[in-house]
Amino acid sequence: MPLIQAIMEGFFKDKLTWSLLVFLQYREKEYDFMYDRRQEHKLYKKSLEVCLKITFRLENVFLGLKLSIFYYWLRWVGSRARICSGPETAM
């Protein structure tokens, strides 16, 4: 896992294009390059999976935060509407 963390910091964080070719060019310059196509592809796939999981989790957190804010905003608007309309009278 430390290798994947290093790749996350060195490649996925700094690069705008996450293609396999760009990844292999990045890895070729690293001291721990494996010179085995299958191993490097496997490493790329695993690193990409980890990156996407982190991104998906962050999106879920932000979505939950947005929904919470929207819920409290609706409650606040509802309470303001009741205050402005005055007490309810029965007919």
N, C-alpha and C positions, 0 to 999 in steps of 0.2 A: 504493500500500500504506500510506502514512502515514495516509491518511484512514480506512482500515479499522482501523488500530491505534488511532486516536483514538476511533473508534466502539466498539471493544472495551473500551477503558478507560472511556469515558463512559456507554455504554449497557448492554452485556451484563454488565459487572462489577457494576454497581450495581442493576440492575432484576431483580425476581423474575419478572415477566411479559414474555416476549419476543414479544408479538404484533406484527403489522404496524402496527396502529393506534397502539399505544404507541410503537413505533419512529418512526413518522411524526410523532407529537406531539413526541417528543424532537428529531428532526431539524429540525422547523419552527423551533425556537428557536436553532439553530446558524447561524453566519454563512455557512457554505458550503452551505446548503440549496439544492437545484437547481430547485425549482418544476417539475420534470418527473416526473410519476408513474412512468414507465417507468425512469428513471434511479435514482430513490429506491428502487423495488422491486428493481432490479438490485443496488444497493448493500446493501440489507437481506439479499438472498439470499446475496451473496458474503460479507458479514460473518458471517452465520449459519453458512455452510459452514466458514469459518475457525475460528469458535468451537467447532463440533462436532468438527472434526478435532483441535483441541488437547485437548478433553475426551476424545475417543476414545484419543488417545495416552497421556494421563495414566492412563486406566483400564487400558490395556495395561501400563504401567509398574507400577502398583500390583498388577495381577494377577500379573505376573512376580515381583514382590517377595514376594507372598503364597505363590506356588508354591515359591520358593526357600527361604523360611522353613519351609514345611511339609516340604520335602524334607530339610533339615538336621535338623528336629525328628524325622522318621522315622528318620534315620540315628542320631541320638542315642538315641532310645528303643530301637532295635535293639541298639546297643552296650551300653546299660544292661541289657537283657534277657540278653545273653550273659554279662555280668559276674556278674549275680545267679544265673544258673543254674549257674555253675561250669564247669569243663572238661568237654568232651564225652568220654564213655567208649564205647569200642567193645565190643559184645557179641558 
